[in-house]
Amino acid sequence: MFNRNKKLSTVIEKIPGLLETHPNFKRHEIYERESGFRSVLHHRDDAARELTLTVHVYEVPSDEET
């Protein structure tokens, strides 16, 4: 995820809750990164099949800052 919002901390705080709202969400995995998250979801057609989703957040300067 690339963030141009000046409040990166606010974006980072919201990610775990947003991941939990996904209908295929199963659990969060330990992933010790300040701006990274790892979660396990299940396949939409097979609840026993697990998929790992990793989200990294990067701050990108806005056009006004470049």
C-alpha positions as CSV (number, residue, x, y, z in Angstrom):
1,M,0.0,0.0,0.0
2,F,1.3,3.4,-0.9
3,N,0.2,6.3,1.3
4,R,0.2,9.9,0.3
5,N,-1.8,10.9,3.3
6,K,0.3,12.9,5.8
7,K,-1.0,10.9,8.7
8,L,0.7,7.5,8.1
9,S,0.2,6.5,11.8
10,T,-3.6,6.8,11.3
11,V,-3.5,4.6,8.2
12,I,-1.4,1.9,9.9
13,E,-3.7,1.8,12.9
14,K,-6.7,1.0,10.7
15,I,-5.3,-1.9,8.7
16,P,-5.7,-4.7,11.2
17,G,-9.4,-3.9,11.7
18,L,-10.0,-3.6,8.0
19,L,-8.4,-7.0,7.3
20,E,-10.7,-8.5,10.0
21,T,-13.8,-7.3,8.1
22,H,-12.9,-9.4,5.0
23,P,-15.4,-12.3,4.8
24,N,-12.5,-14.8,4.3
25,F,-10.4,-13.5,7.2
26,K,-9.2,-16.3,9.6
27,R,-6.5,-14.8,11.8
28,H,-3.6,-12.4,12.1
29,E,0.0,-13.9,12.1
30,I,2.9,-12.5,14.1
31,Y,4.8,-10.2,11.7
32,E,7.0,-7.8,13.6
33,R,7.2,-4.8,11.3
34,E,6.1,-1.3,12.1
35,S,4.3,-0.8,8.8
36,G,3.7,-4.4,7.8
37,F,0.9,-6.9,8.5
38,R,0.4,-10.6,7.8
39,S,-3.0,-12.3,7.9
40,V,-4.4,-15.7,6.9
41,L,-7.5,-15.8,4.8
42,H,-9.3,-18.9,3.5
43,H,-10.0,-19.6,-0.2
44,R,-13.5,-18.5,-1.1
45,D,-14.4,-22.0,-2.4
46,D,-12.5,-24.1,0.2
47,A,-12.4,-23.0,3.8
48,A,-9.7,-25.5,4.6
49,R,-7.3,-23.9,2.1
50,E,-5.4,-21.0,3.7
51,L,-3.9,-18.0,1.9
52,T,-1.3,-15.7,3.4
53,L,-1.8,-12.0,2.8
54,T,1.1,-9.6,3.6
55,V,0.5,-5.8,3.5
56,H,3.3,-3.3,3.6
57,V,2.7,0.4,3.9
58,Y,5.0,2.9,2.3
59,E,4.9,6.6,2.6
60,V,5.1,8.4,-0.7
61,P,5.6,12.1,-0.9
62,S,2.6,14.0,-2.4
63,D,3.0,16.0,-5.6
64,E,3.3,19.2,-3.5
65,E,6.3,17.8,-1.6
66,T,8.4,16.8,-4.7
